[in-house]
Amino acid sequence: AQKVTQAQTEISVVEKEDVTLDCVYETRDTTYYLFWYKQPPSGELVFLIRRNSFDEQNEISGRYSWNFQKSTSSFNFTITASQVVDSAVYFCALSETMGAQKLVFGQGTRLTINP
Amino acid sequence: DADVTQTPRNRITKTGKRIMLECSQTKGHDRMYWYRQDPGLGLRLIYYSFDVKDINKGEISDGYSVSRQAQAKFSLSLESAIPNQTALYFCATSDSALTGGNQPQHFGDGTRLSIL
């Protein structure tokens, strides 16, 4: 069965600090996709990134970067120079490539950026 | 207007009542999903549908039913609500026609349901 673990339930940092959100996953599939979603205080879910299991290149988008390491089954998310607007709950999710392609979510990490 | 619209946004009701949550989308996606979010548990899949004639149970379908009335509409029903169904419910869509592997699911704004 597929499983996603976000061991950090809550993180609190001061603005401008860098912060890394951990995501570890389990799957028997050789091909799969990983996602990160952001849930701001307003409650909606915002898609941030998709990564397939064949692409281990790290990705950077502005202050956001993602480190995918297949060897350790991890897909970590780093925010550089954090801002108060980054405060949200962040979810990591895993999706099979066959069948329903349904998302299996981690428990989420609540990130609070203090001014 | 939102691409994925959920109604109502908030609902408070009593144990034993029948409740319907509705989801409509203008994205033209074929696949639709219902999830519930509970604190500390992330989101869990209730039901999903690949098209109007295709309905499938998810991880936690007991106590729920769904109806795919049209490609753009997917409703979730609680036939006899119970307090442990109090949660935040999300509808999501995705497009199987796009190439390039699994496409991101796009979520509605959620329905906050409280059962007393």
Interface residues (C-beta under 8 A of the other chain):
Chain A: V4 Q6 T9 Y33 F35 Y37 S42 G43 E44 L45 F47 R50 N52 F91 A93 S95 T97 A100 Q101 K102 L103 F105 G106 Q107 G108
Chain B: R31 Y33 Y35 G40 L41 G42 L43 R44 L45 Y48 F50 N56 G58 L88 F90 A92 S94 G101 N102 Q103 P104 Q105 H106 F107 G108 D109 G110 R112
